Amino acid sequence: MPLVQIKGISGYLSIEQKQEIIRKVTDAVLSVEGEGLRSVTWVLIEDVPSGAWGVGGTPVSSDDLRAMSKA
């Protein structure tokens, strides 16, 4: 039973984007493990509060991610 856990900063992705990630990650896992596992493949997206996530010792917010994505 494959389980994929993805953590991201709350408020950055829309529900539609999260659903697209779930579909695409499921398809990627099944391309390796086989289509027969679709019904037991879990993808969990967990939101971490904005500012409670850090990279290189610096807190990162959803606004920081938006600015990075435009660069």
Order of alpha helices (4+ residues) and beta strands (2+ residues): beta-alpha-beta-beta-beta-alpha
